[in-house]
């Protein structure tokens, strides 16, 4: 099977949770605890995140996967996204969503540090 950096988005595979939902689930605790993304204390959260993505893609947790994930999170890291969902909640009478930018920012920083190593 040829390696495909976009495998997590391949329409022929079963649906997967949105990458931002996965990030929130796996790193929110580290963000809440104030763990620096560059510190060794962040390693377990980063390892859980990359392991989950590797499992979903059916490929090793390697530099190529981490590079793909970093690129994907950088693209998703738009503060307008949080504002859009806040406005959508107001219009539809839904509870205000928790912002996702802090966990994505943290994840991007943590992946950059570990990708540069």
C-alpha positions as a Markdown table, in Angstrom:
| # | Residue | x | y | z |
|---|---|---|---|---|
| 1 | Unk | 0.0 | 0.0 | 0.0 |
| 2 | Unk | 1.4 | 3.4 | -1.0 |
| 3 | Unk | 1.8 | 5.9 | 1.8 |
| 4 | Unk | -0.7 | 8.7 | 1.6 |
| 5 | Unk | -0.2 | 11.8 | 3.8 |
| 6 | Unk | -4.0 | 12.6 | 3.4 |
| 7 | Unk | -5.0 | 9.1 | 4.5 |
| 8 | Unk | -7.0 | 10.3 | 7.5 |
| 9 | Unk | -9.3 | 12.2 | 5.1 |
| 10 | Unk | -9.6 | 9.4 | 2.5 |
| 11 | Unk | -13.3 | 9.0 | 1.7 |
| 12 | Unk | -12.9 | 5.2 | 1.3 |
| 13 | Unk | -12.1 | 4.8 | 5.0 |
| 14 | Unk | -14.7 | 4.9 | 7.8 |
| 15 | Unk | -15.6 | 8.3 | 9.1 |
| 16 | Unk | -13.3 | 9.6 | 11.8 |
| 17 | Unk | -13.8 | 12.3 | 14.4 |
| 18 | Unk | -12.8 | 15.8 | 13.4 |
| 19 | Unk | -9.1 | 16.3 | 14.2 |
| 20 | Unk | -9.9 | 19.3 | 16.4 |
| 21 | Unk | -12.2 | 17.1 | 18.5 |
| 22 | Unk | -9.5 | 14.5 | 18.9 |
| 23 | Unk | -7.0 | 17.2 | 19.9 |
| 24 | Unk | -9.4 | 18.6 | 22.5 |
| 25 | Unk | -10.0 | 15.2 | 23.9 |
| 26 | Unk | -6.3 | 14.3 | 24.2 |
| 27 | Unk | -4.6 | 17.5 | 25.2 |
| 28 | Unk | -7.1 | 19.6 | 27.0 |
| 29 | Unk | -6.1 | 18.3 | 30.3 |
| 30 | Unk | -2.4 | 19.4 | 29.7 |
| 31 | Unk | -3.6 | 22.8 | 28.6 |
| 32 | Unk | -5.9 | 23.2 | 31.7 |
| 33 | Unk | -3.0 | 22.1 | 34.0 |
| 34 | Unk | -0.8 | 24.8 | 32.5 |
| 35 | Unk | 1.8 | 22.3 | 31.1 |
| 36 | Unk | 4.2 | 24.1 | 28.7 |
| 37 | Unk | 4.0 | 22.5 | 25.3 |
| 38 | Unk | 7.8 | 22.5 | 25.2 |
| 39 | Unk | 8.3 | 20.7 | 28.5 |
| 40 | Unk | 8.9 | 17.0 | 29.0 |
| 41 | Unk | 5.6 | 16.9 | 30.9 |
| 42 | Unk | 3.8 | 17.4 | 27.6 |
| 43 | Unk | 5.3 | 14.3 | 26.1 |
| 44 | Unk | 2.5 | 11.9 | 27.2 |
| 45 | Unk | -0.2 | 14.2 | 25.7 |
| 46 | Unk | 1.7 | 14.5 | 22.4 |
| 47 | Unk | 2.3 | 10.7 | 22.4 |
| 48 | Unk | -1.4 | 10.0 | 22.9 |
| 49 | Unk | -2.3 | 12.4 | 20.1 |
| 50 | Unk | 0.1 | 11.1 | 17.6 |
| 51 | Unk | -0.6 | 7.5 | 18.5 |
| 52 | Unk | -4.4 | 8.0 | 17.9 |
| 53 | Unk | -3.7 | 9.6 | 14.5 |
| 54 | Unk | -1.3 | 6.8 | 13.6 |
| 55 | Unk | -3.9 | 4.2 | 14.6 |
| 56 | Unk | -6.6 | 6.0 | 12.6 |
| 57 | Unk | -4.3 | 6.1 | 9.6 |
| 58 | Unk | -3.1 | 2.5 | 10.0 |
| 59 | Unk | 0.5 | 3.6 | 9.8 |
| 60 | Unk | 3.5 | 4.2 | 12.1 |
| 61 | Unk | 3.7 | 7.1 | 14.4 |
| 62 | Unk | 6.7 | 8.6 | 12.7 |
| 63 | Unk | 8.1 | 11.9 | 11.5 |
| 64 | Unk | 6.0 | 11.9 | 8.4 |
| 65 | Unk | 2.8 | 11.5 | 10.4 |
| 66 | Unk | 3.8 | 14.1 | 12.9 |
| 67 | Unk | 4.6 | 16.5 | 10.0 |
| 68 | Unk | 1.2 | 15.8 | 8.5 |
| 69 | Unk | -0.5 | 16.4 | 11.8 |
| 70 | Unk | 1.4 | 19.7 | 12.4 |
| 71 | Unk | 0.4 | 20.9 | 9.0 |
| 72 | Unk | -3.2 | 20.0 | 9.5 |
| 73 | Unk | -3.4 | 21.7 | 12.9 |
| 74 | Unk | -1.7 | 24.8 | 11.6 |
| 75 | Unk | -4.4 | 25.0 | 8.9 |
| 76 | Unk | -7.2 | 24.5 | 11.5 |
| 77 | Unk | -5.7 | 27.1 | 13.9 |
| 78 | Unk | -7.9 | 30.0 | 12.9 |
| 79 | Unk | -9.5 | 32.1 | 15.7 |
| 80 | Unk | -12.4 | 32.9 | 13.4 |
| 81 | Unk | -13.5 | 29.2 | 13.8 |
| 82 | Unk | -14.2 | 29.8 | 17.5 |
| 83 | Unk | -16.1 | 33.0 | 16.7 |
| 84 | Unk | -18.1 | 31.2 | 14.0 |
| 85 | Unk | -19.2 | 28.5 | 16.3 |
| 86 | Unk | -20.1 | 31.1 | 19.0 |
| 87 | Unk | -22.3 | 32.9 | 16.6 |
| 88 | Unk | -23.8 | 29.7 | 15.3 |
| 89 | Unk | -24.7 | 28.8 | 18.9 |
| 90 | Unk | -26.4 | 32.2 | 19.4 |
| 91 | Unk | -28.4 | 32.0 | 16.2 |
| 92 | Unk | -29.6 | 28.4 | 17.0 |
| 93 | Unk | -30.1 | 28.9 | 20.7 |
| 94 | Unk | -27.4 | 26.3 | 21.6 |
| 95 | Unk | -25.0 | 26.5 | 24.6 |
| 96 | Unk | -21.9 | 28.4 | 23.9 |
| 97 | Unk | -19.1 | 26.0 | 22.8 |
| 98 | Unk | -15.7 | 25.8 | 24.5 |
| 99 | Unk | -13.0 | 27.5 | 22.4 |
| 100 | Unk | -10.7 | 25.2 | 20.5 |
| 101 | Unk | -7.9 | 27.6 | 19.7 |
| 102 | Unk | -6.1 | 27.2 | 23.0 |
| 103 | Unk | -5.8 | 23.4 | 22.6 |
| 104 | Unk | -4.8 | 23.7 | 18.9 |
| 105 | Unk | -2.2 | 26.4 | 19.7 |
| 106 | Unk | -0.7 | 24.2 | 22.4 |
| 107 | Unk | -0.7 | 21.2 | 20.1 |
| 108 | Unk | 1.0 | 23.1 | 17.3 |
| 109 | Unk | 3.7 | 24.4 | 19.6 |
| 110 | Unk | 4.2 | 20.9 | 21.1 |
| 111 | Unk | 4.5 | 19.3 | 17.7 |
| 112 | Unk | 6.9 | 22.0 | 16.4 |
| 113 | Unk | 9.2 | 21.4 | 19.3 |
| 114 | Unk | 9.2 | 17.7 | 18.8 |
| 115 | Unk | 9.4 | 17.9 | 15.0 |
| 116 | Unk | 12.5 | 20.1 | 15.2 |
| 117 | Unk | 14.3 | 17.6 | 17.5 |
